[in-house]
Amino acid sequence: MTDEKILKLKLEVLDEVAEIFKRVDEVAEFNTLKVLNSMREVKVSDAHFKTSTGYAYGDIGREKLEELYVKIFKAESALVRTQFVSGTHALATVLFGILRPGDEMISLTGAPYDTMQTVIGHAVKSKGSLKEFGVGYREIDLTNETNYFDAIKNVVTAKTKLALIQKSRGYSTRKTLTVDDIEKICAAVKSANKNCVTFIDNCYGEFVERREPIEAGADIVAGSLIKNIGGGLAPTGGYIVGRRDLVELTAYRLTAPGMGGELGASLGTPRLLYQGLFVAPHVTAQALKGAIFAAGIFSRLGYKVFPATKDFRGDIIQAIELNRAEKLIAFCRAIQKFSPVDSYAVPEAWAMPGYEDEVIMAAGTFVQGASIELSADGPLREPYAVYLQGGLTFEHAKLAILEAARASVQ
Ligand SMILES: *Cc1c(COP(=O)(O)O)cnc(C)c1O
C-alpha cells in the first residue's frame, strides 16, 4: 500500500472510532478515580515504597498494597506478591490452595488458557498436576449460551467444589465474557450449589470495564501483574483477591501452612507496583484503543476481526484472521520491527511445547513477556489469526499497526 493510502485509511478509522474512544476514556476516568480514591482512603505514603528483607514481618509497603487491592476489587482479602512468577502461578496457587484430593472442579469456559492445561493435567499429562493429586476435572463451554441457568443446572452438582471461569478469550475465537456475563454465571452456579467456589481468571480483564468480578458475585479472582493491572511498570508478580477464608488458603499454598501471607520481602519493587496500579486504568485504555484501531484498519482491508471494531469489549485482545501464513509472519515481524526493545530481532515460527502447530510471536518489551506492552502472536494454522494486545501508548500501537498493515497487505 502507498503511504497516501495508509494515511487515508488511518484518518478514516480514527474518525469512525471517535465515539468509541470517548467511551474508553470515560471508563479510564472512572477507574482512575476508583484507584485514586482508594489510595487516598488507605493513605498511601512515601514510607510504603521502602524495601524490606528477610522474612519481612510487618512489611508496611506490602500490607498497604494489599489493602489497596482489597478496596479496588471490593474484596475481603488480597495477596499481591512479586513471589508469584506469573499469572499462571497465581491461578495455580488458587486451585492447589482450595482443592483437596477427591474434589472436583469444572471449567465453564471450555478449555482453559494453554498454561493452565498442565496445571490441571487432564487433557495434557504433566508432573505435579491437580490430576496427580486426585482432583477431578470436567469442562463445558458456556460462552455462547444465553440461558446460563439451564446450561449450568445440569453440570454443577453437589460434588462440584470449584468452578473456573476465564474472562478473556485468551488465544481462541470464543467470546470474551463481560462482567455482566460473569454475574449471571456466578448466580447460576450458586443456585445449583451454593457452596461451589466461583473462581475468575481475570487476566487481560482488569480496568476494561467499570466493575470487577467480585462485584458480580465471584468468590475469588486472580491475575498477572505484567498485564493490565501492573500498568506496564510492575516488573513481575501476580495477585489474588476474594473471600478471606479462600485467600488465606492460597497464602498457605504460596508460602507454607501456618505461615501464609505474613511473610514475603518486597525487595526493590514496591513503588513500581503502586505507580503501575495508579497508571493502569490509563494504560489499559491505551491498549484498548490500539485493539479498536487495529480492528478498524483490518476490517476495512477486508479481514475478519474478533471482536468487531465497535463491539463492547471485556479484554484487551484483538484477533485478526489473516488467512495466509506469509501475512501472519509479516504482521508479527512488523510489530517486532516497530518495538522499542529488540527491534532488530526477526521472529520465526517455532514448535512451542504444548502447542500442536508452530507459533510465531512478536514482543519487543521492556519487561520480559509483558503483554500489556504491544505484542502479537499466532499459531501457523487456518485461518492464520494473529492475536494482538497491549501498547503502553496509543501512539506507539497506532504506528506499529500501520506498519503491520503496510507489511502484510500487498
Ligand atoms: C496470560 C494469561 C494467563 C497466565 O499467563 P502467564 O503468562 O502465566 O501470566 C492465564 N489466563 C489467561 C486468560 C491469560 O491471558
The ligand as an ORCA input file, in Angstrom:
! r2SCAN-3c Opt
* xyz 0 1
  C      -1.880    -14.526     30.425
  C      -2.952    -15.414     30.845
  C      -2.751    -16.369     31.834
  C      -1.474    -16.559     32.579
  O      -0.381    -16.463     31.804
  P       1.077    -16.097     32.372
  O       1.841    -15.980     31.117
  O       1.489    -17.209     33.226
  O       0.973    -14.819     33.124
  C      -3.839    -17.154     32.182
  N      -5.036    -16.999     31.613
  C      -5.254    -16.074     30.665
  C      -6.611    -15.925     30.071
  C      -4.229    -15.240     30.257
  O      -4.460    -14.316     29.340
*
